[in-house]
Amino acid sequence: MGSADFGLYLSPVQGNDLTLQMIHYLQQFGADDTAQHNLDVAEAAQELALRYHIDAHKAYAAGLLHDISVVIPNADRLAFQHHMLAPVLPAEEAAPFLLHQQQSALLAESVFFVTDPEILSAIACHTTLRENFSSLDLVVFLADKIKWDRKDQAPFLTDIQAALTDSLEQAAKVYLDWLFAGDMVVPHPWAVAALAQLNHE
């Protein structure tokens, strides 16, 4: 795909209601299922934020936009990243789907005019987490796992919910331990660093 074609994804949205903007944006690309997933994650993030005394408005906004880059085909992700002059890690080159978290943050900033660095950070690491994560990063990361977007129930859901009675960190460790035990295409260095940090807390 030529760089000019990426303008399709980068056209600024109209209106000032972020929820409606997100739904309308994804509907243009026939991504209604992802719009529903984003809504589910936003609500779960808001609930977790309220439970742990974190900014619920920021959690909801990050949840709304966390998977907005579903509009970019995986085959075009490397080219889009280069178009945006954004870095690509070797793990992402091997599995371009992993770029979707950072590309959702890029679209949140350029299409939805999100400027809050905490919201952008939570979007950018919602799949892998990363080292020196914030509480908001943890909330959105976990909300995405709780609202698993596959057909079956998340195999780690019960363990995450049990761990949440202890802390967000323990719940994140439950998921990453499960991930590294099997369901992984390539180990993303952000996830490796996040788990190492969690293991030492």
C-alpha positions as CSV (number, residue, x, y, z in Angstrom):
1,M,0.0,0.0,0.0
2,G,1.3,3.4,-0.9
3,S,1.8,6.1,1.8
4,A,-0.9,8.2,0.2
5,D,-3.5,5.4,0.9
6,F,-2.8,5.7,4.7
7,G,-4.7,9.0,4.6
8,L,-7.8,6.8,4.7
9,Y,-7.0,5.8,8.3
10,L,-5.8,9.2,9.3
11,S,-8.7,11.4,8.5
12,P,-9.7,13.3,11.7
13,V,-13.1,12.4,13.2
14,Q,-15.9,14.9,13.6
15,G,-18.0,15.6,16.7
16,N,-16.9,15.7,20.3
17,D,-18.3,12.5,21.9
18,L,-15.4,10.1,22.0
19,T,-17.7,7.0,22.2
20,L,-19.7,8.0,19.1
21,Q,-16.5,9.0,17.3
22,M,-15.0,5.6,17.9
23,I,-18.1,3.7,16.8
24,H,-18.5,5.8,13.6
25,Y,-14.8,5.5,12.7
26,L,-14.9,1.7,13.0
27,Q,-18.2,1.4,11.2
28,Q,-16.6,3.0,8.2
29,F,-14.3,0.0,7.9
30,G,-17.0,-2.6,8.8
31,A,-15.4,-3.3,12.2
32,D,-18.5,-3.4,14.3
33,D,-17.3,-6.3,16.4
34,T,-14.2,-4.3,17.4
35,A,-16.4,-1.4,18.3
36,Q,-18.3,-3.6,20.7
37,H,-15.1,-5.0,22.1
38,N,-13.8,-1.5,22.7
39,L,-17.0,-0.5,24.5
40,D,-16.7,-3.7,26.7
41,V,-13.1,-3.0,27.5
42,A,-13.8,0.7,28.2
43,E,-16.5,-0.3,30.7
44,A,-14.3,-2.9,32.4
45,A,-11.4,-0.4,32.6
46,Q,-13.7,2.2,34.2
47,E,-14.9,-0.4,36.8
48,L,-11.4,-1.4,37.6
49,A,-10.3,2.3,37.8
50,L,-13.1,3.1,40.3
51,R,-12.2,0.0,42.3
52,Y,-8.5,1.0,42.6
53,H,-9.0,4.8,42.9
54,I,-7.5,5.5,39.4
55,D,-8.8,8.1,37.0
56,A,-11.9,6.4,35.6
57,H,-12.4,9.0,32.8
58,K,-8.9,8.2,31.5
59,A,-9.4,4.5,31.8
60,Y,-12.6,4.7,29.8
61,A,-11.1,6.8,27.1
62,A,-8.1,4.5,26.7
63,G,-10.4,1.4,26.6
64,L,-12.5,3.0,23.9
65,L,-9.5,3.5,21.6
66,H,-7.3,0.6,22.5
67,D,-8.0,-1.5,19.4
68,I,-8.9,1.4,17.0
69,S,-6.0,0.3,14.7
70,V,-7.9,-2.9,13.7
71,V,-8.7,-0.9,10.5
72,I,-5.1,-1.4,9.4
73,P,-4.5,-4.8,7.8
74,N,-1.7,-6.8,9.4
75,A,0.0,-6.9,6.0
76,D,0.2,-3.1,6.0
77,R,1.3,-2.6,9.6
78,L,5.1,-2.4,9.0
79,A,4.5,0.1,6.1
80,F,2.2,2.2,8.3
81,Q,4.7,2.2,11.1
82,H,7.4,3.5,8.7
83,H,5.0,6.0,7.3
84,M,4.4,7.4,10.8
85,L,8.2,7.4,11.4
86,A,7.6,5.2,14.4
87,P,10.1,2.5,15.5
88,V,9.7,-1.3,14.9
89,L,11.2,-3.9,17.2
90,P,12.4,-7.2,15.8
91,A,9.5,-9.1,17.5
92,E,7.1,-6.7,15.8
93,E,8.8,-7.3,12.5
94,A,8.3,-11.0,13.0
95,A,4.7,-10.6,14.1
96,P,3.4,-7.3,12.8
97,F,0.1,-7.7,14.6
98,L,2.0,-6.8,17.7
99,L,2.2,-3.2,16.3
100,H,-1.5,-2.8,16.7
101,Q,-1.2,-1.5,20.3
102,Q,1.2,1.3,19.3
103,Q,-0.7,2.0,16.2
104,S,-3.9,2.5,18.2
105,A,-2.1,5.1,20.2
106,L,-0.9,6.8,17.0
107,L,-4.4,6.9,15.7
108,A,-5.8,8.1,19.0
109,E,-3.4,11.0,18.8
110,S,-3.7,11.9,15.1
111,V,-7.3,11.1,14.4
112,F,-9.1,11.5,17.8
113,F,-6.8,14.3,19.1
114,V,-5.9,12.6,22.4
115,T,-3.0,14.4,23.9
116,D,-3.0,13.0,27.5
117,P,0.3,11.0,27.7
118,E,-1.2,8.6,30.4
119,I,-4.1,7.6,28.1
120,L,-1.7,7.2,25.1
121,S,0.6,5.1,27.2
122,A,-2.2,2.8,28.3
123,I,-3.3,2.3,24.7
124,A,0.2,1.7,23.5
125,C,1.0,-1.2,25.8
126,H,-2.5,-2.7,26.3
127,T,-1.4,-6.1,24.8
128,T,2.0,-6.6,26.3
129,L,2.3,-4.2,29.2
130,R,5.8,-2.8,29.6
131,E,8.5,-1.9,32.1
132,N,7.7,0.9,34.6
133,F,4.0,0.6,33.9
134,S,1.6,3.0,35.5
135,S,-1.6,2.0,37.3
136,L,-3.6,3.2,34.3
137,D,-1.5,1.0,32.0
138,L,-2.3,-2.0,34.3
139,V,-6.1,-1.2,34.3
140,V,-6.4,-1.1,30.5
141,F,-4.1,-4.1,30.1
142,L,-6.3,-6.2,32.4
143,A,-9.6,-4.9,31.1
144,D,-8.6,-6.1,27.7
145,K,-7.8,-9.5,29.1
146,I,-11.0,-9.7,31.1
147,K,-13.1,-8.8,28.0
148,W,-11.3,-11.5,25.9
149,D,-12.3,-11.0,22.3
150,R,-12.3,-14.6,21.3
151,K,-15.3,-16.9,21.1
152,D,-14.5,-19.0,24.2
153,Q,-14.1,-17.7,27.7
154,A,-10.6,-16.6,28.6
155,P,-8.9,-19.6,30.2
156,F,-7.2,-17.3,32.7
157,L,-10.3,-15.3,33.7
158,T,-11.0,-17.0,37.0
159,D,-7.4,-16.7,38.1
160,I,-7.2,-13.0,37.2
161,Q,-10.4,-12.2,39.1
162,A,-9.1,-14.0,42.1
163,A,-5.7,-12.1,41.9
164,L,-7.5,-8.8,41.7
165,T,-8.6,-9.2,45.3
166,D,-4.9,-8.8,46.0
167,S,-3.7,-6.2,43.5
168,L,-3.6,-5.1,39.8
169,E,0.1,-6.3,39.7
170,Q,-0.8,-9.8,40.8
171,A,-3.5,-10.0,38.2
172,A,-1.2,-8.8,35.5
173,K,1.4,-11.4,36.6
174,V,-1.3,-14.2,36.3
175,Y,-1.9,-13.3,32.7
176,L,1.7,-12.9,31.7
177,D,2.6,-16.2,33.4
178,W,-0.1,-17.8,31.3
179,L,1.1,-16.1,28.1
180,F,4.7,-17.2,28.5
181,A,3.6,-20.7,29.3
182,G,2.2,-21.2,25.9
183,D,0.0,-18.8,23.9
184,M,2.7,-16.7,22.3
185,V,3.8,-16.1,18.8
186,V,7.0,-14.3,19.6
187,P,8.1,-12.9,23.0
188,H,7.7,-9.2,22.9
189,P,10.5,-7.5,24.9
190,W,8.0,-5.2,26.6
191,A,6.2,-8.2,28.0
192,V,9.4,-9.8,29.0
193,A,10.5,-6.7,30.9
194,A,7.1,-6.2,32.5
195,L,7.0,-9.8,33.9
196,A,10.6,-9.4,35.2
197,Q,9.5,-6.3,37.0
198,L,6.4,-8.0,38.4
199,N,8.5,-10.9,39.6
200,H,10.6,-8.6,41.7
201,E,7.9,-6.5,43.3
